[in-house]
Amino acid sequence: MNRFYLCIDLKSFYASVECVERGLDPMTTNLVVADPERSDKTICLAITPAMKALGIPNRCRVFEIPRNVKYITAPPRMQKYIDYSASIYGIYLKYISSNDIHVYSIDEAFLDITEYLSLYQMTPQELGRTILDDIYEHTGIRATCGIGTNLYLAKIALDITAKHAPDFMAFLDEEAYRRQLWNHRPITDFWRIGKGIARQLESCGIHTMKGIADADETVLYHKFGIDAELLIDHAWGREPVTIADIKAYRPSSNCLSSGQVLMKDYEFESGKLIVKEMMDSLCLEMVDQKLVTSSVTLHVGYAKRHNMPSASGTVPLSTESNADMVLIPAIVKLYENIINPACLIRRITITCNRVIPEEYRQYSLFDDAGDLQKNRKLQETVISIKKRFGKNAILRGMDLQEDATAQERNRQIGGHKSGEEKTR
């Protein structure tokens, strides 16, 4: 029995939301979602289909937009986009159980519609069109739909075929895939084939998916290792993984990570301040989720002028912890050990490794249980206040220093302005 999947993408999602909010049509309006407070080197989060039709790339920088093109600049409103995405997920739920939906990103989702076609007495195309029309009717957002007999084919139907179809829909089974797309170029249009893999394939004289299908598998395995299996399957249009498999998957280990590109070059001491702020935020996140970590990794990128490789290191903990009184001193010591104090800093990432639930942690006889308990109660109080009154309702003294970024980051979602501030 063939399975049927929909892969639905919300067209130019952020830009479309901004157009809908202004009563404008994204298909005819030139609009860019970008933070005007940043320099013209900032990357546009989205541009409307009207601007794409002019040949302007979606993820361009502001200065790359031709000067003769007039457009509206909309500051990012991440909370607004999340609200729209949640509303559209609610539309999916009108037709499909959550067990058969895999949310791939804020603007893209996979739906397994196999068991629903007989219920609604519809073809895959009819059900896909019904859902797309419902999205447009209730939100004003246009969507594109790829239909496939497996998840991969649904994604390829979306990315390569549907986005250029008059009705924004396309269907692929294995036969249609080989007939229509085996010789398609560039090969980087296919999901999971980036420029690096394309260069490696080119060194073997392979430029198309048919080239992969016809290639000597021994050569591919020598070149790509275990990843060759995925390349070969996808070259033939095969994909055994289902949405049920995705939902059943549990990673062997987890981590929590936080990173930021600084708005200017930071000196050694100012960089240390940012590291402390970021570690404090991660500690609160772990306490809130009742998680602990056994080691922390710090990765710091220097300013371009130094032309130096990034600095990185990991500090193991004597026992799993989420206490700021343990983790902040540990990360500060690591920072001081690995960073060249003569160099300016531009990027910082902190990762809490092998994160596990608190109930599984091992306790140490050398820890002061009383101090840790007091610290925990303080962290829980801070979390409670932030949840009730907003993330900036209570701050550390370091967060008020000139070069601190915590307050601004607390007003962001995913590194961009949320567009909505809590009042108190």
C-alpha positions as CSV (number, residue, x, y, z in Angstrom):
1,M,0.0,0.0,0.0
2,N,1.4,3.4,-1.0
3,R,1.6,6.1,1.6
4,F,0.9,9.7,0.8
5,Y,2.5,12.7,2.4
6,L,2.0,16.4,2.1
7,C,4.9,18.8,2.7
8,I,3.4,22.3,3.2
9,D,5.5,25.4,3.1
10,L,4.1,28.9,3.9
11,K,5.3,31.2,1.1
12,S,7.8,33.8,2.3
13,F,6.2,33.4,5.7
14,Y,7.6,36.3,7.7
15,A,7.1,38.8,4.8
16,S,3.6,37.4,4.1
17,V,2.6,37.9,7.7
18,E,3.8,41.5,7.6
19,C,1.9,42.1,4.4
20,V,-1.3,40.5,5.8
21,E,-1.0,42.7,8.9
22,R,-0.8,45.8,6.6
23,G,-3.6,44.7,4.3
24,L,-1.2,44.2,1.4
25,D,-0.7,41.4,-1.1
26,P,2.8,39.8,-0.8
27,M,2.5,38.7,-4.4
28,T,2.5,42.4,-5.6
29,T,4.1,44.2,-2.6
30,N,7.9,44.8,-2.2
31,L,8.5,44.2,1.5
32,V,11.6,43.2,3.4
33,V,11.7,41.8,7.0
34,A,14.9,43.2,8.5
35,D,15.9,45.1,11.6
36,P,16.4,48.7,10.6
37,E,18.4,49.4,13.8
38,R,21.2,47.1,12.5
39,S,23.6,48.0,9.7
40,D,22.8,47.5,6.0
41,K,24.9,44.4,6.2
42,T,22.2,42.6,8.2
43,I,20.6,39.6,6.5
44,C,17.0,40.0,5.4
45,L,14.9,37.4,7.3
46,A,12.4,37.3,4.4
47,I,11.4,39.1,1.3
48,T,8.1,38.9,-0.5
49,P,7.5,36.8,-3.7
50,A,7.2,40.1,-5.6
51,M,10.8,40.9,-4.7
52,K,11.9,37.4,-5.6
53,A,10.3,37.9,-9.0
54,L,12.8,40.7,-9.5
55,G,15.7,38.3,-9.1
56,I,16.5,39.3,-5.5
57,P,17.7,36.3,-3.4
58,N,15.6,35.5,-0.3
59,R,18.5,35.6,2.3
60,C,20.2,38.7,0.8
61,R,21.8,41.5,2.9
62,V,20.0,44.8,2.9
63,F,22.8,46.5,0.9
64,E,22.5,43.9,-1.8
65,I,19.0,45.1,-2.8
66,P,19.2,47.2,-5.9
67,R,18.9,50.9,-5.1
68,N,16.3,51.4,-7.8
69,V,13.9,49.0,-6.0
70,K,11.5,50.7,-3.6
71,Y,10.3,48.6,-0.7
72,I,8.8,48.6,2.8
73,T,11.1,47.6,5.7
74,A,9.3,45.6,8.4
75,P,11.1,45.1,11.7
76,P,11.0,41.4,12.8
77,R,8.1,40.4,15.1
78,M,8.9,36.8,16.0
79,Q,6.1,36.4,18.5
80,K,3.6,37.4,15.8
81,Y,5.0,34.8,13.4
82,I,4.8,32.1,16.1
83,D,1.2,33.1,16.7
84,Y,0.4,32.8,13.0
85,S,2.2,29.4,12.8
86,A,0.3,28.1,15.8
87,S,-3.0,29.1,14.1
88,I,-2.0,27.3,10.9
89,Y,-1.1,24.2,12.9
90,G,-4.6,24.4,14.3
91,I,-5.9,24.3,10.7
92,Y,-3.9,21.1,10.1
93,L,-5.5,19.6,13.2
94,K,-8.9,20.1,11.7
95,Y,-8.0,17.4,9.1
96,I,-5.1,15.4,10.5
97,S,-4.2,14.0,13.9
98,S,-1.2,15.4,15.6
99,N,0.3,11.9,15.5
100,D,0.5,12.2,11.7
101,I,2.0,15.7,11.7
102,H,5.7,16.5,11.8
103,V,6.5,20.2,12.2
104,Y,9.8,20.7,10.3
105,S,10.1,24.4,11.0
106,I,8.0,27.5,11.8
107,D,6.8,27.6,8.2
108,E,7.0,24.0,7.0
109,A,5.3,20.7,8.1
110,F,4.9,17.2,6.9
111,L,1.5,15.5,7.0
112,D,0.8,11.8,6.6
113,I,-2.6,11.7,4.9
114,T,-2.6,8.0,4.0
115,E,-5.4,7.0,6.4
116,Y,-7.5,10.1,5.8
117,L,-8.1,9.8,2.0
118,S,-10.8,7.2,2.3
119,L,-12.4,9.1,5.3
120,Y,-12.7,12.3,3.3
121,Q,-13.2,10.5,-0.1
122,M,-10.5,12.7,-1.6
123,T,-7.4,12.2,-3.7
124,P,-4.1,13.5,-2.2
125,Q,-4.3,16.5,-4.5
126,E,-7.8,17.3,-3.4
127,L,-7.0,17.1,0.3
128,G,-3.9,19.2,-0.2
129,R,-5.8,21.9,-2.0
130,T,-8.5,21.9,0.7
131,I,-5.9,22.5,3.4
132,L,-4.1,25.2,1.4
133,D,-7.4,27.0,0.7
134,D,-8.4,26.8,4.4
135,I,-5.0,28.4,5.4
136,Y,-5.5,31.2,2.9
137,E,-9.1,31.8,3.9
138,H,-8.4,32.0,7.6
139,T,-5.0,33.7,7.7
140,G,-4.4,35.3,4.3
141,I,-1.2,33.3,4.0
142,R,-0.5,31.5,0.7
143,A,1.1,28.1,1.0
144,T,2.8,25.6,-1.3
145,C,2.3,21.9,-1.2
146,G,4.5,19.0,-2.3
147,I,2.8,15.6,-2.4
148,G,4.9,12.4,-2.4
149,T,4.7,8.7,-1.7
150,N,7.4,9.1,0.9
151,L,8.7,12.0,3.0
152,Y,11.7,12.7,0.7
153,L,9.6,12.8,-2.5
154,A,7.1,15.2,-0.8
155,K,9.9,17.5,0.2
156,I,11.4,17.4,-3.4
157,A,8.0,17.9,-4.9
158,L,7.7,21.0,-2.8
159,D,11.2,22.4,-3.2
160,I,11.8,21.9,-6.9
161,T,8.4,21.5,-8.6
162,A,5.5,23.0,-6.6
163,K,7.1,26.4,-6.0
164,H,7.1,26.9,-9.7
165,A,3.7,25.4,-10.5
166,P,0.7,27.8,-11.3
167,D,-1.3,26.2,-8.4
168,F,1.7,25.9,-6.1
169,M,1.1,22.1,-5.9
170,A,3.1,19.1,-7.3
171,F,3.1,15.3,-6.9
172,L,6.0,12.8,-7.2
173,D,6.2,9.1,-6.9
174,E,9.4,7.2,-7.6
175,E,8.6,6.8,-11.3
176,A,7.7,10.5,-11.8
177,Y,10.8,11.5,-9.8
178,R,13.2,9.6,-12.1
179,R,11.4,10.7,-15.2
180,Q,11.2,14.4,-14.3
181,L,14.1,15.1,-12.0
182,W,16.9,12.6,-12.6
183,N,18.7,15.0,-14.9
184,H,17.7,18.2,-13.0
185,R,20.5,20.7,-12.3
186,P,21.9,22.2,-10.2
187,I,22.1,19.1,-7.9
188,T,22.1,21.5,-4.9
189,D,18.4,22.0,-5.4
190,F,17.9,18.6,-3.8
191,W,17.4,18.3,-0.1
192,R,20.5,17.6,1.9
193,I,22.9,18.2,-1.0
194,G,24.9,21.3,-0.2
195,K,27.8,22.9,-2.0
196,G,30.3,20.7,-0.2
197,I,28.7,17.4,-1.2
198,A,28.1,18.8,-4.7
199,R,31.9,19.5,-5.0
200,Q,32.7,16.0,-3.9
201,L,30.3,14.5,-6.3
202,E,31.7,16.7,-9.1
203,S,35.2,15.3,-8.4
204,C,33.7,11.9,-9.3
205,G,32.1,13.3,-12.5
206,I,28.6,13.3,-11.0
207,H,26.3,16.3,-11.6
208,T,22.8,14.8,-11.3
209,M,20.8,12.4,-9.2
210,K,20.9,10.0,-12.2
211,G,24.7,10.2,-12.0
212,I,24.5,9.0,-8.3
213,A,22.1,6.2,-9.2
214,D,24.4,5.0,-12.0
215,A,27.6,5.4,-10.0
216,D,29.7,2.5,-8.6
217,E,28.4,2.2,-5.0
218,T,31.9,1.2,-3.8
219,V,33.3,4.6,-5.0
220,L,30.4,6.4,-3.2
221,Y,30.9,4.6,0.1
222,H,34.7,5.3,-0.1
223,K,33.9,8.9,-0.7
224,F,31.1,9.5,1.8
225,G,31.1,6.6,4.2
226,I,27.8,5.7,5.7
227,D,26.2,8.8,4.2
228,A,26.5,7.2,0.8
229,E,23.5,5.0,1.7
230,L,21.3,8.1,2.1
231,L,22.6,9.6,-1.2
232,I,21.9,6.3,-3.1
233,D,18.4,5.9,-1.6
234,H,17.5,9.5,-2.5
235,A,19.0,9.2,-6.0
236,W,16.4,6.5,-6.6
237,G,13.6,8.4,-4.8
238,R,13.5,6.0,-1.8
239,E,13.0,7.0,1.8
240,P,12.1,4.3,4.4
241,V,11.6,6.7,7.4
242,T,8.0,7.6,8.3
243,I,6.5,10.2,10.6
244,A,5.9,7.5,13.1
245,D,9.6,6.7,13.1
246,I,10.4,10.3,13.6
247,K,8.1,10.6,16.6
248,A,9.5,7.4,18.1
249,Y,13.1,8.5,17.8
250,R,15.0,9.2,21.0
251,P,18.6,10.6,20.8
252,S,21.2,8.8,22.8
253,S,22.3,12.1,24.3
254,N,21.1,15.7,24.5
255,C,22.6,19.1,24.9
256,L,21.5,22.7,25.5
257,S,23.3,25.4,23.5
258,S,23.3,29.2,23.4
259,G,25.2,31.4,20.9
260,Q,25.3,34.9,19.8
261,V,27.1,37.1,17.2
262,L,28.0,40.3,19.0
263,M,27.0,43.6,17.5
264,K,30.6,44.9,17.8
265,D,34.1,43.6,18.6
266,Y,34.5,42.9,22.4
267,E,37.6,43.2,24.4
268,F,38.7,40.4,26.8
269,E,36.9,41.6,30.0
270,S,33.7,42.6,28.1
271,G,33.7,39.1,26.5
272,K,33.9,37.5,29.9
273,L,30.8,39.5,30.9
274,I,28.8,38.1,28.0
275,V,30.0,34.5,28.8
276,K,28.8,34.9,32.4
277,E,25.4,36.2,31.2
278,M,24.9,33.4,28.8
279,M,25.9,30.7,31.3
280,D,23.5,32.2,33.9
281,S,20.7,32.0,31.3
282,L,21.5,28.4,30.5
283,C,21.5,27.5,34.2
284,L,18.0,29.0,34.6
285,E,16.8,27.1,31.6
286,M,18.1,23.8,33.0
287,V,16.6,24.4,36.4
288,D,13.3,25.2,34.8
289,Q,13.4,22.0,32.7
290,K,14.8,20.0,35.7
291,L,17.9,19.1,33.7
292,V,21.6,18.9,34.7
293,T,24.9,18.8,32.7
294,S,28.2,17.0,33.2
295,S,30.4,19.3,31.2
296,V,30.3,22.6,29.4
297,T,31.9,23.6,26.1
298,L,32.9,27.2,25.2
299,H,33.5,28.2,21.6
300,V,34.7,31.8,20.9
301,G,35.3,33.4,17.5
302,Y,37.7,36.3,17.2
303,A,37.2,39.4,15.1
304,K,38.0,39.0,11.4
305,R,40.9,41.5,11.7
306,H,42.9,38.9,13.7
307,N,42.6,36.2,11.0
308,M,42.9,33.6,13.8
309,P,41.1,30.3,14.3
310,S,38.3,30.2,16.9
311,A,39.2,29.2,20.5
312,S,37.3,26.3,22.1
313,G,37.5,24.1,25.2
314,T,35.5,21.9,27.5
315,V,35.4,21.9,31.3
316,P,34.2,18.7,33.0
317,L,32.3,18.9,36.2
318,S,32.9,16.7,39.2
319,T,29.2,15.9,39.3
320,E,26.2,16.8,37.1
321,S,24.8,20.3,38.0
322,N,22.6,23.2,36.9
323,A,23.7,25.5,39.7
324,D,25.0,28.9,38.6
325,M,27.3,29.0,41.6
326,V,29.1,26.0,40.1
327,L,28.8,26.6,36.3
328,I,29.5,30.3,36.1
329,P,33.0,30.1,37.9
330,A,33.8,27.0,35.8
331,I,33.0,28.7,32.5
332,V,34.9,31.8,33.5
333,K,38.0,29.8,34.4
334,L,37.8,28.0,31.0
335,Y,37.4,31.4,29.2
336,E,40.5,32.8,30.9
337,N,42.5,29.7,30.0
338,I,41.6,29.5,26.3
339,I,41.2,33.1,25.2
340,N,44.0,35.3,23.9
341,P,43.4,38.5,25.9
342,A,45.0,40.6,23.2
343,C,42.3,39.7,20.7
344,L,38.9,41.1,20.1
345,I,35.9,38.8,20.2
346,R,32.8,38.6,17.9
347,R,31.1,35.2,18.4
348,I,30.4,33.2,21.5
349,T,28.7,29.8,21.9
350,I,28.2,27.8,25.1
351,T,27.0,24.2,25.1
352,C,25.9,22.1,28.1
353,N,26.8,18.6,27.1
354,R,25.2,15.3,28.0
355,V,22.1,16.9,29.6
356,I,20.0,14.5,31.6
357,P,17.0,14.7,33.9
358,E,17.9,15.7,37.5
359,E,16.7,12.4,39.0
360,Y,19.5,10.6,37.2
361,R,22.4,12.7,38.4
362,Q,25.1,11.4,40.7
363,Y,25.8,13.4,43.9
364,S,29.2,14.2,45.3
365,L,30.2,13.9,48.9
366,F,32.3,17.1,48.5
367,D,29.5,19.4,47.5
368,D,28.0,21.7,50.2
369,A,24.4,20.6,50.1
370,G,23.2,23.6,52.2
371,D,24.7,26.2,49.8
372,L,23.4,24.3,46.8
373,Q,19.9,24.2,48.2
374,K,19.9,28.0,48.9
375,N,21.2,28.6,45.4
376,R,18.5,26.4,43.9
377,K,15.7,28.2,45.8
378,L,17.1,31.5,44.5
379,Q,17.2,30.3,40.9
380,E,13.6,29.0,41.2
381,T,12.4,32.4,42.6
382,V,14.1,34.2,39.7
383,I,12.4,31.9,37.2
384,S,9.0,32.4,38.8
385,I,9.4,36.2,38.7
386,K,10.5,36.1,35.0
387,K,7.6,33.9,34.0
388,R,5.1,36.2,35.7
389,F,6.4,39.6,34.9
390,G,8.8,39.2,31.9
391,K,12.4,38.1,31.5
392,N,13.7,41.6,32.3
393,A,11.7,41.9,35.5
394,I,14.6,40.8,37.6
395,L,18.3,41.1,36.5
396,R,21.7,40.6,37.9
397,G,24.0,43.6,38.4
398,M,26.2,42.5,35.6
399,D,23.2,42.7,33.2
400,L,23.1,46.5,33.8
401,Q,26.7,47.1,32.6
402,E,27.4,49.0,29.4
403,D,28.5,46.0,27.3
404,A,25.9,43.6,28.6
405,T,23.5,42.0,26.2
406,A,21.1,40.0,28.4
407,Q,18.4,42.6,28.5
408,E,18.3,43.0,24.7
409,R,18.4,39.2,24.2
410,N,15.5,38.8,26.7
411,R,13.5,40.9,24.3
412,Q,14.3,38.6,21.4
413,I,13.1,35.2,20.1
414,G,15.7,33.3,18.1
415,G,18.1,36.3,18.1
416,H,15.5,38.6,16.6
417,K,13.0,41.1,18.0
418,S,9.8,39.5,19.4
419,G,7.8,42.5,18.4
420,E,5.9,42.3,21.7
421,E,7.0,43.5,25.1
422,K,5.4,42.5,28.4
423,T,4.2,45.4,30.4
424,R,4.1,45.5,34.2
